[in-house]
Amino acid sequence: MRRAIAAVLLCSLSACGDSTKPNDDAPPMAEEGEELSGGETTVFDISPLAFSLAARNLDASRRDDFAIGNSAFNDNWVIAPASTTARDGLGPLFSARSCSGCHVFDGRDHAPTPGGGLGTMVLRLSVPGTDPHGGPLPDPVYGGALSPFAIPGVVAEGDASITYVEHPGSFPDGEAYSLREPVLTLVSPGYGPFAGNLLRSPRLAPVVIGLGLLEAIPDATIQALADPNDANGDGISGRVNMVWDDEAQTVKMGRIGWKANVPSLRLQTAGAFNGDIGITSSIFPTHGSTPAQAGLDTVPNGGSPELDPARLDAVVTYLRTLAVPARRDVDDPTVLAGKQAFADAGCARCHIPKLQTGASDLPELAFQTIRPFTDLLLHDMGPGLADGRPDFQATGSEWRTPPLWGIGLVSTVNRHTDFLHDGRARNFVEAILWHGGEAQAARDRFAGLAASERAALLAYLQSL
């Protein structure tokens, strides 16, 4: 049932518009408008600033808010009290000094250096059990995330030493590869020993383009793609994560974050300011210090709240209207062959090529045909990628299908190709080969391709 609905809604597989083939013997062809990844919002840019541009159709009345939000996203916060009262109040505990400290050029963060610390990687923490709303139960001493930095006079929570173990392998045709697995060891606890039953999940900051478009996809579209019990027997069991909305004080569909654990971009933004930079807002008015950190409540702050509502709104508008860059080489024969291989391998069953947005309070985002390559659902990715940490209805081995749009420009914007939630994959090949669970069959089909077919599929990913 799920696939039938998906086919009607999306035409995502080879018989539909995204792989136009007049007959079985004809070569695959590009669909009309296939380069417009973000619909009418799409921008045409392949420079290091490709992820930092406003939606092409953004109305002039919203460009001032976009600029203000851009500034607030990139500006470093400073320790209070300071003359720069609009952005003082850093910490007292924090992981970064600005949003762009992790989302460099609105792009993707890189993996930690072997033997180094967390850097800007966020390490989510919890202990077994759930909070009153069904979410992760924060560690009673260190809270919901480990803060490796602190302002002067305050003790940082701790850090982690990260090393990598290599797992060599080879394709059936003999081509060698190696998969690196991160090994994380907690060090320097600032407020007492770490709990023996501590659950940990390292997360890198993802690219932030097109988030407003993803938010504008109707709940019904996402729900129609779900098949929690694999009723059609295709091995794909995408599930919706129902999560708590701290602002609306109700349960909603999650769609933002590595585990779809946040229901809205506004909540994600306010949560990141609070948890990562230590900045309060109307949504999160306190720093959330634990009883072991009670003395931190007396540290000077930047006002109440430190992030005024107008600036929060501007940052949310900025993030909602960041454009997706256009695809490249959509008519290239190798790319088209890779497109067919992508569908034939089963990758498009979760990385849905084409979706439609619904109504939106921002007309620029409404009723757009977009190509994000995600279903925004949770999928079991197997033990290799499992973090063992439940997050609302997401299990310890489930992750939201990450969008692939813009993935071919990460190397240009961020000068690396560290992929997956913790950056363990150093390229497309390693990212695919780490897939397990529901994606095991697609992974195995990719591994079984001839070298030329694998190269074509990789060229297709590079074009996205």
C-alpha beads as a LAMMPS data file, in Angstrom:
LAMMPS data file: protein, C-alpha beads

464 atoms
463 bonds

1 atom types
1 bond types

-500.0 500.0 xlo xhi
-500.0 500.0 ylo yhi
-500.0 500.0 zlo zhi

Masses

1 110.0

Atoms # bond

1 1 1 0.000 0.000 0.000
2 1 1 2.804 2.387 0.940
3 1 1 4.591 2.031 -2.395
4 1 1 1.360 2.388 -4.373
5 1 1 0.533 5.624 -2.609
6 1 1 4.087 6.831 -3.009
7 1 1 4.064 6.120 -6.723
8 1 1 0.882 8.084 -7.240
9 1 1 2.107 10.987 -5.147
10 1 1 5.686 11.175 -6.225
11 1 1 6.478 9.312 -9.453
12 1 1 9.813 8.547 -7.846
13 1 1 10.733 5.251 -9.462
14 1 1 11.826 4.326 -12.959
15 1 1 8.342 4.031 -14.447
16 1 1 7.558 7.605 -13.472
17 1 1 8.653 11.100 -14.428
18 1 1 12.059 11.200 -12.739
19 1 1 13.393 8.468 -15.043
20 1 1 11.591 9.163 -18.297
21 1 1 12.058 6.221 -20.687
22 1 1 9.917 6.038 -23.868
23 1 1 10.631 2.290 -24.058
24 1 1 12.867 -0.294 -22.412
25 1 1 15.603 0.050 -25.035
26 1 1 15.838 3.848 -24.931
27 1 1 18.465 5.486 -22.688
28 1 1 17.226 7.261 -19.555
29 1 1 16.367 10.906 -20.005
30 1 1 16.242 13.909 -17.713
31 1 1 12.823 15.057 -16.605
32 1 1 11.804 18.587 -17.556
33 1 1 12.797 20.894 -14.672
34 1 1 14.796 18.183 -12.942
35 1 1 17.588 20.640 -12.194
36 1 1 15.227 22.721 -10.020
37 1 1 15.923 20.967 -6.720
38 1 1 14.049 23.602 -4.725
39 1 1 11.374 24.404 -7.278
40 1 1 11.033 28.132 -7.848
41 1 1 13.287 28.829 -4.851
42 1 1 16.265 27.200 -6.622
43 1 1 19.426 29.248 -7.165
44 1 1 22.128 28.627 -9.755
45 1 1 25.449 28.800 -7.967
46 1 1 28.359 26.380 -7.630
47 1 1 30.681 28.618 -5.599
48 1 1 31.685 28.200 -1.928
49 1 1 28.640 30.385 -1.148
50 1 1 26.205 28.024 -2.860
51 1 1 24.417 27.199 0.419
52 1 1 24.180 30.795 1.675
53 1 1 21.833 32.449 -0.809
54 1 1 18.235 33.556 -0.399
55 1 1 15.477 31.742 -2.236
56 1 1 15.410 32.968 -5.807
57 1 1 11.733 33.932 -5.518
58 1 1 12.018 35.572 -2.087
59 1 1 9.841 38.669 -1.914
60 1 1 11.612 41.977 -1.346
61 1 1 9.575 42.514 1.845
62 1 1 11.360 39.574 3.481
63 1 1 14.913 40.276 2.368
64 1 1 15.636 42.568 5.331
65 1 1 14.654 39.774 7.741
66 1 1 16.827 37.396 5.732
67 1 1 19.798 39.755 6.123
68 1 1 19.170 40.267 9.861
69 1 1 18.824 36.530 10.352
70 1 1 21.997 35.938 8.361
71 1 1 23.899 38.294 10.651
72 1 1 22.514 36.680 13.812
73 1 1 23.341 33.218 12.439
74 1 1 26.965 34.167 11.785
75 1 1 27.807 36.554 14.640
76 1 1 29.765 35.216 17.605
77 1 1 28.101 35.599 20.985
78 1 1 30.207 37.160 23.739
79 1 1 30.375 36.896 27.505
80 1 1 27.996 39.114 29.494
81 1 1 28.060 41.893 30.417
82 1 1 29.329 43.509 27.233
83 1 1 28.789 46.641 25.194
84 1 1 27.349 44.509 22.396
85 1 1 24.140 43.894 24.332
86 1 1 22.343 42.362 21.341
87 1 1 24.606 39.311 21.478
88 1 1 26.018 38.996 24.958
89 1 1 25.258 36.095 27.275
90 1 1 27.410 33.300 25.858
91 1 1 27.265 30.145 27.966
92 1 1 28.032 29.660 30.747
93 1 1 28.453 26.207 29.119
94 1 1 28.542 25.868 25.355
95 1 1 29.629 23.873 22.314
96 1 1 29.962 26.777 19.858
97 1 1 29.986 30.576 19.870
98 1 1 27.713 30.967 16.845
99 1 1 25.398 28.965 14.606
100 1 1 27.923 29.182 11.785
101 1 1 30.608 27.812 14.090
102 1 1 29.150 24.398 13.265
103 1 1 27.184 25.126 10.076
104 1 1 30.128 26.734 8.273
105 1 1 28.866 28.638 5.206
106 1 1 25.462 27.112 6.062
107 1 1 26.961 23.746 5.245
108 1 1 28.045 20.562 6.913
109 1 1 30.427 20.180 9.855
110 1 1 33.507 17.977 9.503
111 1 1 34.392 14.905 11.540
112 1 1 36.672 15.297 14.578
113 1 1 40.397 14.881 14.021
114 1 1 41.681 11.425 14.970
115 1 1 42.967 11.564 18.524
116 1 1 41.331 14.932 19.111
117 1 1 38.316 16.094 21.076
118 1 1 34.717 16.768 20.150
119 1 1 35.401 20.179 18.659
120 1 1 32.041 21.364 17.330
121 1 1 30.494 17.894 17.319
122 1 1 27.470 17.695 19.624
123 1 1 27.333 14.694 21.932
124 1 1 23.749 13.956 22.987
125 1 1 23.406 12.348 26.422
126 1 1 20.641 10.512 28.226
127 1 1 20.070 7.650 30.630
128 1 1 17.612 4.746 30.227
129 1 1 13.998 5.811 30.557
130 1 1 11.927 8.691 29.213
131 1 1 11.066 12.192 30.317
132 1 1 7.420 13.169 31.091
133 1 1 6.751 13.694 27.373
134 1 1 8.263 10.457 26.116
135 1 1 11.572 11.958 25.054
136 1 1 15.100 11.026 26.144
137 1 1 15.704 11.215 29.886
138 1 1 18.575 13.694 30.449
139 1 1 21.565 12.633 32.491
140 1 1 20.929 13.930 36.051
141 1 1 24.399 15.517 36.219
142 1 1 25.295 16.495 32.655
143 1 1 21.873 17.047 31.097
144 1 1 20.972 16.336 27.485
145 1 1 24.287 17.160 25.811
146 1 1 27.934 17.471 26.822
147 1 1 29.317 21.010 26.726
148 1 1 33.101 20.924 26.207
149 1 1 33.550 24.682 26.624
150 1 1 32.773 27.203 29.346
151 1 1 33.229 30.904 30.032
152 1 1 36.049 31.977 32.408
153 1 1 35.386 30.980 35.992
154 1 1 33.095 28.105 35.028
155 1 1 34.142 24.468 34.755
156 1 1 33.406 22.826 31.400
157 1 1 31.407 19.602 31.517
158 1 1 34.027 17.440 29.821
159 1 1 35.163 16.247 26.445
160 1 1 35.701 13.089 24.442
161 1 1 38.743 11.586 22.807
162 1 1 37.910 10.204 19.377
163 1 1 39.929 7.614 17.508
164 1 1 39.062 5.528 14.468
165 1 1 39.267 1.827 13.689
166 1 1 39.625 0.801 10.041
167 1 1 37.588 -2.080 8.594
168 1 1 39.081 -3.048 5.214
169 1 1 37.030 -4.765 2.539
170 1 1 36.688 -5.143 -1.192
171 1 1 34.019 -5.247 -3.872
172 1 1 33.372 -8.509 -5.727
173 1 1 35.487 -7.174 -8.598
174 1 1 38.469 -6.764 -6.277
175 1 1 38.449 -2.986 -5.776
176 1 1 39.452 -2.292 -2.182
177 1 1 37.843 0.045 0.330
178 1 1 38.098 0.697 4.052
179 1 1 35.389 1.811 6.459
180 1 1 36.427 3.790 9.527
181 1 1 34.510 3.410 12.771
182 1 1 34.772 6.109 15.444
183 1 1 35.624 5.076 18.999
184 1 1 34.609 7.690 21.551
185 1 1 36.013 7.845 25.089
186 1 1 34.672 10.389 27.575
187 1 1 37.364 12.370 29.395
188 1 1 37.752 15.226 31.908
189 1 1 34.386 15.092 33.701
190 1 1 33.824 18.472 35.301
191 1 1 30.952 17.651 37.668
192 1 1 31.656 14.150 38.900
193 1 1 31.926 10.730 37.253
194 1 1 29.929 9.985 34.134
195 1 1 27.059 7.563 34.717
196 1 1 27.797 3.933 34.011
197 1 1 24.526 3.582 32.077
198 1 1 25.039 6.777 30.055
199 1 1 23.635 6.709 26.500
200 1 1 25.633 8.762 23.992
201 1 1 24.982 9.889 20.446
202 1 1 27.524 12.009 18.526
203 1 1 25.977 14.344 15.940
204 1 1 27.523 16.618 13.322
205 1 1 25.781 19.744 12.107
206 1 1 24.098 19.082 8.739
207 1 1 23.632 21.384 5.763
208 1 1 20.755 23.807 6.448
209 1 1 19.528 24.539 2.910
210 1 1 15.884 23.955 2.017
211 1 1 14.652 23.509 5.577
212 1 1 11.633 25.723 4.986
213 1 1 10.618 23.559 2.055
214 1 1 10.916 20.382 4.116
215 1 1 8.805 22.017 6.809
216 1 1 6.153 22.837 4.201
217 1 1 5.644 19.203 3.137
218 1 1 2.198 18.238 4.447
219 1 1 2.002 15.764 7.319
220 1 1 -0.349 13.661 5.186
221 1 1 2.321 13.232 2.490
222 1 1 4.866 11.956 5.006
223 1 1 2.308 9.736 6.715
224 1 1 1.324 8.215 3.355
225 1 1 4.928 7.130 2.809
226 1 1 5.133 5.385 6.184
227 1 1 4.828 1.620 6.396
228 1 1 5.741 0.820 10.008
229 1 1 4.837 -2.866 9.746
230 1 1 6.204 -3.378 6.215
231 1 1 2.741 -4.328 5.028
232 1 1 3.881 -4.562 1.409
233 1 1 6.819 -6.817 2.250
234 1 1 9.474 -4.747 0.478
235 1 1 11.749 -4.665 3.524
236 1 1 11.279 -0.913 4.042
237 1 1 9.494 0.080 7.245
238 1 1 9.624 3.857 7.402
239 1 1 8.059 5.287 10.558
240 1 1 6.922 8.712 11.696
241 1 1 8.462 10.034 14.910
242 1 1 5.795 11.702 17.043
243 1 1 7.517 14.160 19.398
244 1 1 6.801 16.816 21.998
245 1 1 6.515 20.442 20.893
246 1 1 7.821 22.591 23.779
247 1 1 6.269 25.730 22.356
248 1 1 2.805 24.407 21.455
249 1 1 2.802 22.045 24.469
250 1 1 1.452 19.149 22.442
251 1 1 2.613 16.130 20.456
252 1 1 3.395 16.687 16.776
253 1 1 5.061 14.930 13.867
254 1 1 8.833 15.220 14.004
255 1 1 10.700 16.040 10.815
256 1 1 13.814 18.059 11.773
257 1 1 17.070 16.569 13.037
258 1 1 19.018 13.340 12.623
259 1 1 16.225 11.383 14.301
260 1 1 13.291 13.592 13.263
261 1 1 13.034 14.503 16.940
262 1 1 11.971 18.142 16.468
263 1 1 8.627 19.205 14.956
264 1 1 9.504 22.675 13.659
265 1 1 12.404 24.772 12.476
266 1 1 11.553 27.456 15.024
267 1 1 11.856 24.968 17.875
268 1 1 15.065 23.531 16.426
269 1 1 16.562 27.032 16.175
270 1 1 15.665 28.060 19.718
271 1 1 16.856 24.689 21.017
272 1 1 20.223 25.026 19.292
273 1 1 20.731 28.541 20.656
274 1 1 19.968 27.246 24.131
275 1 1 21.726 23.889 24.150
276 1 1 24.714 24.642 21.929
277 1 1 25.505 28.312 22.644
278 1 1 23.858 28.805 26.032
279 1 1 21.440 31.510 24.866
280 1 1 17.969 31.782 26.380
281 1 1 14.822 32.672 24.444
282 1 1 11.091 32.937 25.030
283 1 1 10.820 29.218 24.203
284 1 1 13.717 28.100 26.412
285 1 1 13.992 30.818 29.104
286 1 1 16.561 29.043 31.311
287 1 1 19.926 27.387 30.761
288 1 1 18.694 24.081 32.126
289 1 1 21.464 23.643 34.653
290 1 1 21.295 20.422 36.630
291 1 1 21.378 20.327 40.469
292 1 1 25.094 19.503 40.273
293 1 1 25.560 22.792 38.394
294 1 1 23.341 24.951 40.607
295 1 1 25.975 27.644 41.001
296 1 1 25.786 28.456 37.300
297 1 1 22.456 30.210 37.834
298 1 1 24.308 33.152 39.431
299 1 1 26.621 33.766 36.459
300 1 1 25.966 37.149 34.738
301 1 1 23.684 36.804 31.735
302 1 1 22.700 38.859 28.731
303 1 1 19.168 39.635 29.834
304 1 1 15.945 37.686 29.932
305 1 1 15.685 36.405 27.329
306 1 1 19.127 36.807 25.800
307 1 1 17.797 36.257 22.271
308 1 1 14.982 38.720 21.738
309 1 1 11.905 37.424 19.883
310 1 1 12.463 39.610 16.809
311 1 1 15.977 38.225 16.241
312 1 1 14.766 34.677 16.779
313 1 1 12.071 35.264 14.169
314 1 1 14.654 36.691 11.775
315 1 1 16.953 33.664 12.149
316 1 1 14.013 31.325 11.556
317 1 1 13.045 33.287 8.441
318 1 1 16.648 33.115 7.260
319 1 1 16.769 29.359 7.693
320 1 1 13.359 28.835 6.119
321 1 1 14.335 30.768 3.002
322 1 1 17.890 29.559 2.414
323 1 1 17.882 28.349 -1.170
324 1 1 18.782 24.948 -2.556
325 1 1 21.302 25.125 -5.426
326 1 1 20.341 23.681 -8.778
327 1 1 21.533 20.298 -9.910
328 1 1 24.314 20.044 -12.447
329 1 1 24.816 17.820 -15.485
330 1 1 21.275 16.448 -15.469
331 1 1 21.579 15.509 -19.164
332 1 1 25.012 13.908 -18.883
333 1 1 24.806 10.265 -20.073
334 1 1 26.879 8.971 -17.152
335 1 1 24.736 10.865 -14.649
336 1 1 21.589 9.500 -16.280
337 1 1 22.953 5.975 -16.097
338 1 1 23.731 6.551 -12.431
339 1 1 20.221 7.835 -11.882
340 1 1 18.847 4.574 -13.214
341 1 1 21.280 2.579 -11.063
342 1 1 20.183 4.594 -8.009
343 1 1 16.558 3.625 -8.621
344 1 1 17.346 0.021 -9.554
345 1 1 19.399 -0.488 -6.388
346 1 1 16.420 0.632 -4.303
347 1 1 17.976 3.841 -2.986
348 1 1 14.946 5.852 -4.119
349 1 1 12.647 3.869 -1.838
350 1 1 13.796 6.000 1.116
351 1 1 15.651 8.834 -0.623
352 1 1 12.469 9.854 -2.444
353 1 1 13.549 12.044 -5.373
354 1 1 10.488 14.248 -5.683
355 1 1 7.951 15.699 -3.248
356 1 1 5.398 18.509 -3.218
357 1 1 5.079 21.209 -0.578
358 1 1 1.675 22.334 0.624
359 1 1 0.291 25.607 1.883
360 1 1 2.684 27.897 3.763
361 1 1 2.585 31.285 5.448
362 1 1 5.542 32.069 3.181
363 1 1 4.079 32.035 -0.356
364 1 1 7.549 31.421 -1.802
365 1 1 7.559 27.951 -0.244
366 1 1 3.992 26.961 -1.038
367 1 1 3.049 24.276 -3.579
368 1 1 6.561 23.789 -4.890
369 1 1 7.759 20.652 -6.665
370 1 1 11.023 19.871 -4.913
371 1 1 13.671 17.159 -5.181
372 1 1 15.086 16.624 -1.676
373 1 1 15.759 12.858 -1.827
374 1 1 14.208 12.056 1.549
375 1 1 10.972 10.713 2.979
376 1 1 11.600 12.359 6.398
377 1 1 10.841 8.991 8.009
378 1 1 12.748 6.876 10.503
379 1 1 14.463 3.749 9.206
380 1 1 16.381 1.020 10.996
381 1 1 19.911 1.329 9.626
382 1 1 21.296 -1.746 11.339
383 1 1 23.809 -2.281 14.141
384 1 1 26.742 -0.648 12.320
385 1 1 25.242 2.832 12.544
386 1 1 23.242 2.345 15.754
387 1 1 23.876 4.763 18.610
388 1 1 21.780 2.749 21.079
389 1 1 20.002 5.897 22.238
390 1 1 16.192 6.103 21.822
391 1 1 14.740 9.509 20.949
392 1 1 10.956 9.693 21.406
393 1 1 9.712 6.863 19.142
394 1 1 13.038 6.478 17.326
395 1 1 14.946 3.413 18.457
396 1 1 18.680 3.258 18.989
397 1 1 19.197 1.981 15.432
398 1 1 16.777 4.280 13.596
399 1 1 17.668 7.476 11.742
400 1 1 15.687 9.895 9.617
401 1 1 16.481 9.657 5.911
402 1 1 18.791 12.644 5.352
403 1 1 18.067 14.847 2.311
404 1 1 20.625 14.473 -0.453
405 1 1 20.033 17.750 -2.281
406 1 1 23.241 19.770 -2.420
407 1 1 25.393 16.804 -1.379
408 1 1 27.596 17.131 -4.461
409 1 1 28.590 20.669 -3.427
410 1 1 29.682 19.876 0.143
411 1 1 33.269 19.464 -1.002
412 1 1 33.148 22.914 -2.621
413 1 1 31.459 24.695 0.291
414 1 1 33.040 22.905 3.250
415 1 1 36.209 21.396 1.730
416 1 1 35.524 17.895 2.993
417 1 1 33.311 14.905 2.258
418 1 1 32.636 13.599 5.774
419 1 1 29.157 12.070 5.689
420 1 1 26.659 10.289 7.974
421 1 1 25.589 11.515 11.397
422 1 1 29.084 11.344 12.912
423 1 1 31.185 11.975 9.809
424 1 1 32.686 8.486 9.759
425 1 1 32.190 8.149 5.981
426 1 1 34.917 9.964 4.050
427 1 1 33.124 9.794 0.715
428 1 1 29.963 8.596 -0.993
429 1 1 31.183 5.006 -1.261
430 1 1 31.822 4.645 2.463
431 1 1 28.485 6.281 3.292
432 1 1 26.638 3.739 1.153
433 1 1 28.603 0.774 2.480
434 1 1 27.751 1.674 6.087
435 1 1 24.046 1.209 5.280
436 1 1 22.474 -1.798 6.982
437 1 1 19.112 -2.834 8.346
438 1 1 16.364 -1.770 5.959
439 1 1 19.015 -0.451 3.558
440 1 1 21.097 -3.641 3.525
441 1 1 19.598 -4.899 0.256
442 1 1 20.236 -1.580 -1.507
443 1 1 23.768 -1.514 -0.111
444 1 1 24.413 -5.034 -1.382
445 1 1 23.042 -4.222 -4.834
446 1 1 25.387 -1.228 -5.009
447 1 1 28.316 -3.395 -3.943
448 1 1 27.455 -5.884 -6.658
449 1 1 27.519 -3.349 -9.487
450 1 1 30.311 -3.330 -12.025
451 1 1 32.941 -0.642 -11.416
452 1 1 31.582 1.478 -14.275
453 1 1 28.049 1.269 -12.850
454 1 1 29.245 2.247 -9.389
455 1 1 31.081 5.198 -10.911
456 1 1 27.905 6.262 -12.703
457 1 1 25.862 6.128 -9.491
458 1 1 28.506 8.217 -7.726
459 1 1 28.420 10.720 -10.600
460 1 1 24.676 10.969 -10.093
461 1 1 25.148 11.742 -6.391
462 1 1 27.758 14.340 -7.303
463 1 1 25.179 16.030 -9.526
464 1 1 22.648 16.457 -6.723

Bonds

1 1 1 2
2 1 2 3
3 1 3 4
4 1 4 5
5 1 5 6
6 1 6 7
7 1 7 8
8 1 8 9
9 1 9 10
10 1 10 11
11 1 11 12
12 1 12 13
13 1 13 14
14 1 14 15
15 1 15 16
16 1 16 17
17 1 17 18
18 1 18 19
19 1 19 20
20 1 20 21
21 1 21 22
22 1 22 23
23 1 23 24
24 1 24 25
25 1 25 26
26 1 26 27
27 1 27 28
28 1 28 29
29 1 29 30
30 1 30 31
31 1 31 32
32 1 32 33
33 1 33 34
34 1 34 35
35 1 35 36
36 1 36 37
37 1 37 38
38 1 38 39
39 1 39 40
40 1 40 41
41 1 41 42
42 1 42 43
43 1 43 44
44 1 44 45
45 1 45 46
46 1 46 47
47 1 47 48
48 1 48 49
49 1 49 50
50 1 50 51
51 1 51 52
52 1 52 53
53 1 53 54
54 1 54 55
55 1 55 56
56 1 56 57
57 1 57 58
58 1 58 59
59 1 59 60
60 1 60 61
61 1 61 62
62 1 62 63
63 1 63 64
64 1 64 65
65 1 65 66
66 1 66 67
67 1 67 68
68 1 68 69
69 1 69 70
70 1 70 71
71 1 71 72
72 1 72 73
73 1 73 74
74 1 74 75
75 1 75 76
76 1 76 77
77 1 77 78
78 1 78 79
79 1 79 80
80 1 80 81
81 1 81 82
82 1 82 83
83 1 83 84
84 1 84 85
85 1 85 86
86 1 86 87
87 1 87 88
88 1 88 89
89 1 89 90
90 1 90 91
91 1 91 92
92 1 92 93
93 1 93 94
94 1 94 95
95 1 95 96
96 1 96 97
97 1 97 98
98 1 98 99
99 1 99 100
100 1 100 101
101 1 101 102
102 1 102 103
103 1 103 104
104 1 104 105
105 1 105 106
106 1 106 107
107 1 107 108
108 1 108 109
109 1 109 110
110 1 110 111
111 1 111 112
112 1 112 113
113 1 113 114
114 1 114 115
115 1 115 116
116 1 116 117
117 1 117 118
118 1 118 119
119 1 119 120
120 1 120 121
121 1 121 122
122 1 122 123
123 1 123 124
124 1 124 125
125 1 125 126
126 1 126 127
127 1 127 128
128 1 128 129
129 1 129 130
130 1 130 131
131 1 131 132
132 1 132 133
133 1 133 134
134 1 134 135
135 1 135 136
136 1 136 137
137 1 137 138
138 1 138 139
139 1 139 140
140 1 140 141
141 1 141 142
142 1 142 143
143 1 143 144
144 1 144 145
145 1 145 146
146 1 146 147
147 1 147 148
148 1 148 149
149 1 149 150
150 1 150 151
151 1 151 152
152 1 152 153
153 1 153 154
154 1 154 155
155 1 155 156
156 1 156 157
157 1 157 158
158 1 158 159
159 1 159 160
160 1 160 161
161 1 161 162
162 1 162 163
163 1 163 164
164 1 164 165
165 1 165 166
166 1 166 167
167 1 167 168
168 1 168 169
169 1 169 170
170 1 170 171
171 1 171 172
172 1 172 173
173 1 173 174
174 1 174 175
175 1 175 176
176 1 176 177
177 1 177 178
178 1 178 179
179 1 179 180
180 1 180 181
181 1 181 182
182 1 182 183
183 1 183 184
184 1 184 185
185 1 185 186
186 1 186 187
187 1 187 188
188 1 188 189
189 1 189 190
190 1 190 191
191 1 191 192
192 1 192 193
193 1 193 194
194 1 194 195
195 1 195 196
196 1 196 197
197 1 197 198
198 1 198 199
199 1 199 200
200 1 200 201
201 1 201 202
202 1 202 203
203 1 203 204
204 1 204 205
205 1 205 206
206 1 206 207
207 1 207 208
208 1 208 209
209 1 209 210
210 1 210 211
211 1 211 212
212 1 212 213
213 1 213 214
214 1 214 215
215 1 215 216
216 1 216 217
217 1 217 218
218 1 218 219
219 1 219 220
220 1 220 221
221 1 221 222
222 1 222 223
223 1 223 224
224 1 224 225
225 1 225 226
226 1 226 227
227 1 227 228
228 1 228 229
229 1 229 230
230 1 230 231
231 1 231 232
232 1 232 233
233 1 233 234
234 1 234 235
235 1 235 236
236 1 236 237
237 1 237 238
238 1 238 239
239 1 239 240
240 1 240 241
241 1 241 242
242 1 242 243
243 1 243 244
244 1 244 245
245 1 245 246
246 1 246 247
247 1 247 248
248 1 248 249
249 1 249 250
250 1 250 251
251 1 251 252
252 1 252 253
253 1 253 254
254 1 254 255
255 1 255 256
256 1 256 257
257 1 257 258
258 1 258 259
259 1 259 260
260 1 260 261
261 1 261 262
262 1 262 263
263 1 263 264
264 1 264 265
265 1 265 266
266 1 266 267
267 1 267 268
268 1 268 269
269 1 269 270
270 1 270 271
271 1 271 272
272 1 272 273
273 1 273 274
274 1 274 275
275 1 275 276
276 1 276 277
277 1 277 278
278 1 278 279
279 1 279 280
280 1 280 281
281 1 281 282
282 1 282 283
283 1 283 284
284 1 284 285
285 1 285 286
286 1 286 287
287 1 287 288
288 1 288 289
289 1 289 290
290 1 290 291
291 1 291 292
292 1 292 293
293 1 293 294
294 1 294 295
295 1 295 296
296 1 296 297
297 1 297 298
298 1 298 299
299 1 299 300
300 1 300 301
301 1 301 302
302 1 302 303
303 1 303 304
304 1 304 305
305 1 305 306
306 1 306 307
307 1 307 308
308 1 308 309
309 1 309 310
310 1 310 311
311 1 311 312
312 1 312 313
313 1 313 314
314 1 314 315
315 1 315 316
316 1 316 317
317 1 317 318
318 1 318 319
319 1 319 320
320 1 320 321
321 1 321 322
322 1 322 323
323 1 323 324
324 1 324 325
325 1 325 326
326 1 326 327
327 1 327 328
328 1 328 329
329 1 329 330
330 1 330 331
331 1 331 332
332 1 332 333
333 1 333 334
334 1 334 335
335 1 335 336
336 1 336 337
337 1 337 338
338 1 338 339
339 1 339 340
340 1 340 341
341 1 341 342
342 1 342 343
343 1 343 344
344 1 344 345
345 1 345 346
346 1 346 347
347 1 347 348
348 1 348 349
349 1 349 350
350 1 350 351
351 1 351 352
352 1 352 353
353 1 353 354
354 1 354 355
355 1 355 356
356 1 356 357
357 1 357 358
358 1 358 359
359 1 359 360
360 1 360 361
361 1 361 362
362 1 362 363
363 1 363 364
364 1 364 365
365 1 365 366
366 1 366 367
367 1 367 368
368 1 368 369
369 1 369 370
370 1 370 371
371 1 371 372
372 1 372 373
373 1 373 374
374 1 374 375
375 1 375 376
376 1 376 377
377 1 377 378
378 1 378 379
379 1 379 380
380 1 380 381
381 1 381 382
382 1 382 383
383 1 383 384
384 1 384 385
385 1 385 386
386 1 386 387
387 1 387 388
388 1 388 389
389 1 389 390
390 1 390 391
391 1 391 392
392 1 392 393
393 1 393 394
394 1 394 395
395 1 395 396
396 1 396 397
397 1 397 398
398 1 398 399
399 1 399 400
400 1 400 401
401 1 401 402
402 1 402 403
403 1 403 404
404 1 404 405
405 1 405 406
406 1 406 407
407 1 407 408
408 1 408 409
409 1 409 410
410 1 410 411
411 1 411 412
412 1 412 413
413 1 413 414
414 1 414 415
415 1 415 416
416 1 416 417
417 1 417 418
418 1 418 419
419 1 419 420
420 1 420 421
421 1 421 422
422 1 422 423
423 1 423 424
424 1 424 425
425 1 425 426
426 1 426 427
427 1 427 428
428 1 428 429
429 1 429 430
430 1 430 431
431 1 431 432
432 1 432 433
433 1 433 434
434 1 434 435
435 1 435 436
436 1 436 437
437 1 437 438
438 1 438 439
439 1 439 440
440 1 440 441
441 1 441 442
442 1 442 443
443 1 443 444
444 1 444 445
445 1 445 446
446 1 446 447
447 1 447 448
448 1 448 449
449 1 449 450
450 1 450 451
451 1 451 452
452 1 452 453
453 1 453 454
454 1 454 455
455 1 455 456
456 1 456 457
457 1 457 458
458 1 458 459
459 1 459 460
460 1 460 461
461 1 461 462
462 1 462 463
463 1 463 464
